[in-house]
Amino acid sequence: MADQNPRGPPQQFNPRDLTEQFEQLLRTRRLNALTERSRSRHGSHSSPYPSAPPSRQSSRHAPHPPRRPVHDNATIPPSYSSLRNMPKVPSPPQDPGSMRFRNQLLTLSVGPTKYENPGLLDEALAVIPLDRVYGDAEDESQLLQAQAASIGPNTKPQWGYQDCVIRALLKWFKRTFFTFVNNPPCPVCAAPTVAQGMAPPSPDESARGAARVELYRCSANDCQALERFPRYGDVWTLLQTRRGRCGEWANCFSMLCRAVGGRVRWVWNAEDHVWTEVYSEQQKRWIHVDACEEAWDNPRLYTEGWGKKMSYVIAFSAEGATDVTRRYVRDASKHGADRNRCPEEVLVWITDEIKKVRRENLGKEDRRRLIIEDHREEKELRGYVVRALAAEMGRINLSGQPSPPGDEQKIPARVSGSQAWREARGEAGNRSPEHDRRPSREGH
């Protein structure tokens, strides 16, 4: 007899259901981890709940606990420790390594407070061609408004006018104002130079924020002149020299963004790079901006474009500090480096400490606004992790094998700096494994 109940069509994956399942799995994993931690802390493997009165039934007749289902390895998401997504209970640093990391972050957090200096803001505004920048911003803003109006009457433009001002400033800064330095030219004959090592800064160089000085010798046999390249950290000096590498670019550009009214962050990466974030009132979030690359809102640039592995990405501003690693490392298993400078709970304590110091003199309404922004940003960062998990599981078909990759956004490789310098730093894209172990001779 023919089968009266033929099988229906195969079930399709629902991304929303997958996302809910992942979130439930993360909550379960967190509960299990907390339970195990509680057991180990009390030196007992008993249940944390009150036990029932002892039964007269022999233990050999006691029912066995239900066995946990065994999943195919192809469908198991990354471990909780690699996600770094669940809330942590802040804990003060105790060990020497954590104390050193705290001192380093406290020192780094001071830099962006200089962007609030009224005198420096006036100096920064004096070097900006305001008519050009605001004119370009107005043109782009009107174009975006027209595009939004063509879609529908209630459609908002993708970027607001202030965003367009920063975008115009970025274009001018990269193409006209600042110069990227690989090896500085010879001051006598303008011939190429060769690195000779480091030298201590002079008193004048130290006064202008140079913590180190690079030495270069002219490559011309009949010249051989020496050239000093101080790595200045003083913004006013950078407005005069208008040259440097990533550190000088990010420092000066962040100051100029603040001068035109933007809320800025100076973003530090432990793997030797720095850049800027600007807050968009239009989108209610922080936007990645890299002046060296003329990059706007492309946070996956470093991991998926340059091929970097990143551990810590901390954003500093006059309003505090935030661990924004999840914005830039979307897949920790592929692009995440070891986070071993301090426990995660200690890092939360350090960033909270910096926020408290920076916000203690703010008014009640300002503090409340920043707290709301903090919660909104945390939700954004958690969303990146969940979406990464959903995308990874979506690439696994019913047979448990990865599906063919689809059309994905192409992330460009690094364009600033010479090819040799980019390769030495492991930032040229398509990185080979030895780049992970190769030290960089020149800092950001």
C-alpha positions in Angstrom: 0.0 0.0 0.0 1.3 3.5 -0.8 2.4 5.7 2.0 -0.5 7.8 3.1 1.7 10.4 4.9 4.3 11.5 2.5 7.0 13.7 3.9 6.6 17.4 3.3 9.2 19.8 2.0 12.4 20.2 4.1 12.2 22.8 6.8 14.0 26.1 6.2 16.1 27.9 8.7 14.6 31.0 10.2 17.3 33.6 11.2 15.1 35.0 13.9 14.6 31.6 15.5 18.4 30.9 15.3 19.1 34.2 17.0 16.7 33.4 19.8 18.2 29.9 20.2 21.7 31.4 20.4 20.7 33.9 23.1 19.1 31.1 25.1 22.2 29.0 24.7 24.4 31.8 25.9 22.2 32.3 29.0 22.3 28.6 29.7 26.1 28.6 29.4 26.4 31.6 31.7 24.2 29.9 34.3 26.3 26.7 34.1 29.5 28.7 34.5 28.2 30.6 37.5 27.0 27.3 39.1 30.4 25.7 38.6 32.2 28.7 40.0 30.0 28.7 43.1 30.7 25.0 43.7 34.4 25.4 43.4 34.4 28.5 45.7 32.7 26.5 48.5 34.8 23.4 48.0 31.7 21.3 47.3 30.2 19.7 44.2 26.8 19.6 45.7 23.8 21.4 44.3 23.5 25.1 45.3 19.9 24.6 46.1 18.7 23.1 49.5 18.7 19.3 49.4 15.7 17.2 50.0 15.4 15.0 53.1 17.3 11.7 52.7 15.2 8.9 51.3 15.2 5.3 52.7 15.5 4.1 49.1 18.9 2.7 48.3 21.1 5.0 46.3 21.6 2.3 43.7 17.9 2.5 42.9 18.0 6.3 42.5 17.0 7.5 39.1 19.8 8.7 36.9 19.8 12.4 35.9 18.8 13.0 32.3 21.8 12.9 29.9 22.5 16.1 28.0 22.0 15.8 24.3 25.2 15.4 22.2 25.4 17.9 19.4 27.4 17.7 16.2 30.6 19.7 16.5 29.7 21.5 13.3 26.8 23.2 15.0 28.4 24.1 18.3 29.0 27.9 18.5 32.2 29.3 19.9 32.8 29.0 23.6 31.5 31.6 26.0 35.0 32.8 26.9 35.7 33.7 23.3 32.5 35.7 22.9 33.2 38.2 25.8 29.6 39.2 25.6 27.9 38.5 28.9 27.8 41.1 31.7 30.8 41.0 34.1 30.9 42.0 37.8 33.6 44.7 38.1 36.5 43.6 40.2 39.5 45.8 41.2 42.9 44.8 40.0 44.9 42.6 42.4 47.9 41.1 40.5 50.9 43.0 39.2 49.9 42.5 35.5 46.5 44.0 36.1 47.9 46.9 38.0 50.3 47.7 35.1 47.5 47.5 32.6 45.4 49.8 34.8 48.2 52.4 35.0 48.7 52.2 31.2 45.0 52.9 30.5 44.8 55.7 33.1 47.8 57.3 31.3 46.2 56.9 27.9 42.9 58.4 29.1 44.5 61.7 29.8 45.2 62.5 26.1 41.7 63.2 24.9 41.0 65.7 27.7 43.4 68.1 26.0 40.9 68.4 23.2 38.8 70.5 25.5 41.4 73.3 25.8 39.8 76.5 24.5 43.2 77.9 23.3 43.9 74.7 21.3 40.4 74.7 19.8 41.0 78.3 18.5 44.3 77.3 17.0 42.7 74.3 15.3 39.9 76.3 13.9 42.4 78.8 12.5 44.0 76.1 10.2 40.7 74.7 8.8 39.3 76.2 5.6 35.9 76.5 7.1 34.2 77.9 3.9 35.4 74.9 1.9 34.5 72.3 4.6 31.1 73.7 5.4 30.3 74.2 1.7 31.1 70.5 0.9 29.1 69.4 3.9 26.1 71.4 2.8 26.2 70.0 -0.7 26.4 66.4 0.6 23.7 67.0 3.2 21.3 68.4 0.6 22.0 65.4 -1.7 21.3 62.9 1.2 18.0 64.7 2.0 17.0 64.5 -1.6 17.7 60.8 -1.7 15.7 60.2 1.4 12.8 62.3 0.1 12.8 60.2 -3.1 12.3 57.0 -1.0 9.4 58.2 1.1 8.1 61.3 3.1 9.1 59.8 6.5 12.5 58.5 5.5 15.4 60.1 7.3 18.8 60.9 5.5 21.5 58.3 6.3 23.8 61.0 7.8 23.0 64.3 9.4 24.6 67.7 8.6 27.2 67.4 11.4 28.2 64.0 10.1 28.7 65.6 6.6 30.9 68.2 8.3 33.2 65.5 9.7 33.2 63.7 6.4 34.2 66.8 4.5 36.9 67.5 7.2 38.2 64.0 6.7 38.5 64.4 3.0 40.4 67.7 3.3 42.7 66.4 6.1 43.7 63.3 4.2 44.2 64.8 0.8 45.5 68.3 1.6 46.6 69.0 5.2 48.5 66.1 6.7 51.4 64.0 5.3 52.2 60.4 6.1 55.9 59.8 6.8 57.7 56.5 6.2 61.3 57.6 6.3 61.7 61.4 6.4 63.7 62.9 3.5 67.2 64.2 4.1 67.1 67.8 5.4 70.2 68.7 3.3 69.7 67.1 -0.2 66.2 65.7 0.1 67.5 62.2 -0.7 65.9 59.1 0.9 67.1 58.2 4.4 67.8 54.9 6.2 66.7 54.2 9.8 69.5 54.2 12.3 67.7 53.5 15.5 66.3 55.6 18.4 67.6 58.6 20.3 66.5 60.3 23.5 64.4 63.4 23.0 66.0 66.8 23.6 64.4 69.1 26.2 62.6 71.1 23.5 61.3 67.9 21.9 60.1 66.6 25.3 58.3 69.8 26.0 56.3 69.3 22.8 55.3 65.8 23.8 57.9 63.7 22.0 58.5 60.5 24.1 60.9 59.1 21.6 62.9 60.2 18.5 63.8 58.1 15.5 67.2 58.6 13.8 67.7 58.5 10.0 70.8 58.8 7.9 70.9 60.1 4.3 71.4 57.3 1.8 73.6 59.6 -0.5 77.2 58.7 -0.2 78.3 62.3 -0.5 75.9 63.5 2.1 75.3 61.1 5.0 73.5 63.8 7.0 71.5 62.7 10.0 67.8 63.5 10.4 65.8 63.4 13.7 62.2 62.4 13.6 60.5 63.2 16.9 57.2 61.5 17.5 55.3 64.5 18.8 52.3 64.1 21.0 51.4 67.8 21.4 48.5 68.8 19.2 49.6 72.4 18.7 53.0 71.2 17.4 51.3 68.8 15.0 49.3 71.7 13.6 52.6 73.2 12.6 54.5 70.1 11.4 51.5 68.5 9.7 53.2 65.1 9.3 53.6 61.8 11.1 52.2 58.3 11.2 49.0 56.8 12.7 49.5 58.3 16.1 50.1 61.9 14.9 47.2 61.6 12.3 44.7 60.4 14.9 45.7 62.9 17.5 45.6 65.9 15.2 42.4 64.8 13.4 40.6 64.1 16.6 41.4 67.6 17.8 40.1 69.2 14.5 36.9 67.2 14.8 36.4 68.6 18.3 37.1 72.1 17.0 34.2 71.9 14.5 31.8 70.7 17.2 32.0 66.9 17.0 32.0 64.6 20.0 35.2 62.6 19.6 37.0 59.5 21.0 40.6 58.7 20.6 40.7 54.9 20.0 43.7 52.8 21.1 44.5 49.3 19.9 47.0 47.1 21.8 48.4 45.9 18.5 49.9 49.3 17.7 47.3 51.4 15.9 45.1 54.4 16.8 42.2 56.1 15.2 39.1 58.2 15.9 35.4 57.7 16.7 32.8 60.5 16.2 29.3 60.4 17.7 26.5 60.7 15.1 23.4 62.3 16.5 21.6 61.2 13.4 22.3 57.5 14.0 22.7 57.6 17.8 25.9 55.7 17.8 29.7 56.1 17.6 31.2 56.1 14.1 34.6 54.7 13.2 36.8 57.2 11.4 40.4 56.6 10.3 42.1 59.7 8.9 45.1 57.7 7.6 42.8 55.6 5.3 40.1 58.2 4.8 37.8 55.5 6.2 34.3 56.3 7.5 32.1 53.8 9.4 34.2 50.7 8.4 35.1 49.1 11.7 35.9 45.7 10.0 38.7 47.4 8.1 41.5 46.2 10.4 40.6 42.5 10.9 39.0 41.7 7.5 40.9 44.2 5.3 44.3 44.5 6.9 44.4 41.0 8.3 45.2 42.1 11.9 44.4 40.1 15.0 43.3 42.4 17.8 43.0 41.9 21.5 42.0 45.2 23.1 40.4 48.2 21.5 39.6 50.9 24.0 38.0 54.2 23.2 38.9 57.3 25.3 37.2 60.6 25.5 36.6 63.5 27.9 33.6 61.5 29.1 35.3 58.3 30.0 36.6 55.0 28.5 34.8 52.1 26.8 36.0 48.7 25.6 34.8 48.6 22.0 36.7 45.5 20.9 33.4 43.8 19.8 32.8 46.6 17.2 36.1 45.9 15.5 36.5 42.1 16.1 33.3 40.5 14.8 34.7 37.0 14.8 36.9 36.4 17.8 37.8 32.9 16.7 39.4 34.2 13.5 40.5 37.7 14.3 40.7 37.9 18.1 44.1 37.9 19.9 44.6 36.7 23.4 43.3 39.1 26.1 45.6 38.2 28.9 46.6 41.6 30.4 44.0 41.4 33.0 40.8 39.5 33.8 37.7 40.7 32.0 36.1 41.8 35.3 39.1 43.9 36.1 38.9 45.7 32.7 35.3 46.6 33.4 36.3 48.0 36.8 39.1 50.1 35.1 36.8 51.6 32.5 34.2 52.3 35.1 36.8 54.0 37.2 37.9 56.3 34.3 34.2 57.1 33.6 33.6 58.0 37.2 36.6 60.4 37.2 35.7 62.1 33.9 32.0 62.5 34.8 32.1 63.5 38.4 31.8 67.3 37.6 29.0 66.9 35.1 25.5 67.9 35.8 22.8 65.4 36.6 21.2 65.5 33.2 24.5 65.1 31.4 25.3 62.0 33.5 21.9 60.6 32.8 22.3 61.1 29.1 25.7 59.4 29.1 24.3 56.4 31.0 21.6 56.0 28.4 24.2 56.2 25.7 26.3 53.6 27.5 23.4 51.1 27.6 22.5 51.7 24.0 26.1 51.1 23.0 26.4 47.9 25.0 23.3 46.6 23.3 24.9 47.5 19.9 28.1 45.6 20.8 26.2 42.5 22.0 24.2 42.6 18.8 27.4 42.2 16.8 28.2 38.9 18.6 24.7 37.5 18.1 24.7 38.4 14.5 28.1 36.9 14.0 26.8 33.6 15.5 23.7 33.7 13.4 25.7 34.3 10.2 28.1 31.4 11.1 25.2 29.0 11.7 23.5 30.2 8.6 26.5 29.0 6.6 25.9 25.4 7.9 23.4 23.4 5.9 21.3 20.5 7.0 24.1 18.0 6.4 26.2 19.8 8.9 28.7 21.0 6.3 29.5 24.6 5.6 27.6 26.2 2.8 29.4 27.9 -0.1 30.2 31.5 0.8 27.9 34.1 -0.7 28.5 37.6 -1.9 30.2 39.4 1.0 31.3 43.0 1.4 34.9 43.5 0.2 37.0 45.2 2.8 40.1 47.1 1.4 43.6 46.5 2.5 45.7 49.3 4.1 46.7 52.1 1.8 48.8 54.4 4.1 52.5 53.8 4.4 54.9 52.0 2.1 54.4 48.4 1.1 57.4 47.3 3.0 56.3 49.1 6.2 52.7 47.6 5.9 54.1 44.1 5.4 56.5 44.5 8.4 53.5 45.4 10.6 51.3 42.6 9.2 48.8 45.1 7.8 49.0 44.5 4.0 46.1 42.0 3.9 46.4 38.3 3.2 48.7 38.0 6.1 50.9 35.0 6.5 51.2 33.2 9.9 54.7 34.5 10.5 53.4 38.1 10.6 51.6 37.3 13.9 55.0 36.6 15.5 57.0 39.4 13.7 57.6 42.5 15.9 57.2 45.9 14.4 60.2 48.2 14.5 58.3 51.4 14.0 55.3 52.4 16.2 52.1 54.0 15.2 
